Amino acid sequence: MARVPFLSLAAIVTAAAVVSPAFADMGRAPVGPGGHYLSIEGGFLHQEGADVIGYGIANTVGGAIDDVTVSPAEGWFAGAMLGWDTGRQIIPSLPFTRIEGYALFGSVDDSASDDAPTGGEIVLKSADGDLLGVGGTAGETSVERRFVEGGLRFEGDRVRSEGGSMKDEAPVERSSLTWVLNPFVRWTGEESDTHVPNCCATRSADVDTWAYGALLALEPELLLRPGVALVGRGGIGLYGYDADGDFHSASAATPDPFAADFSDSQSGVGFRGQLGAGLKFWMSERSILDVFAEADYFSDIGTAAMSDNQPTNADSSRVETEDLWEVRLGARLTLGLDGN
């Protein structure tokens, strides 16, 4: 029974794909069968993830406390890919003829800082939630999220051509549909630090999430005019994840009642979805420039759920998983190295 889904997938993909000229990420590569190609890309990165609690602000000493949260949203990404059109079937029963290896990097960060209001104070609770520090006159919180992803893309294409009925008329490729199988490994790191300088209290967390999974995607392409094409991507997949966090707090007191050092973890299975669109420009027979927008969704990425600064809540900091939206706006240059 376990073989039925695989055979069904093989039948579907086989019906939808045939051997054809090579295609790179969301578009055609400037090589034919047997050729190698590479691409580099980069641009603007936007993320929507969990808020991380930093210090608290009280307008009066002993009064109500408002927690300050930070969620980094804007940063950069960069990546590279090396591809090979083998000209033959790579995976038995599946018509993937090309293989690409890629690496993708990105980073976002943000921070907040405040001075205590007149007659008020900055407060900070220990990482384990046991002690509330008071008397601070300033607070600073910074959060950085980074990721590194690597993987392989197995690709097979179906091309629709028009013309070619006349003796000397060559067919013109008008559109294509590319199937993509994309196993991947992704590391996401989140570092947060909070300081209340004048009373020398600090609190920090470091959460690492490893995700291992695979995507199945479709990439349509439509030729708008000679040398210009509209391309897209839609994909879904699953991944297993392990999220581990280290938590720390300390002050200048001796002995230090604010001191805490401990770890926490979460693991499970998450969902990943992708959606993208771009414009491809053939600069020459061996070079392509494309501009693109890609959205990436992860249902579970580890984050530091820091203890809040409310005196009535003694919950400890811990690792939780939250969804993460990622949008990449950038440009990609693809170069053919050899082949037809």
Order of alpha helices (4+ residues) and beta strands (2+ residues): alpha-beta-beta-beta-beta-beta-beta-beta-beta-beta-beta-beta-beta-beta-beta-beta-beta
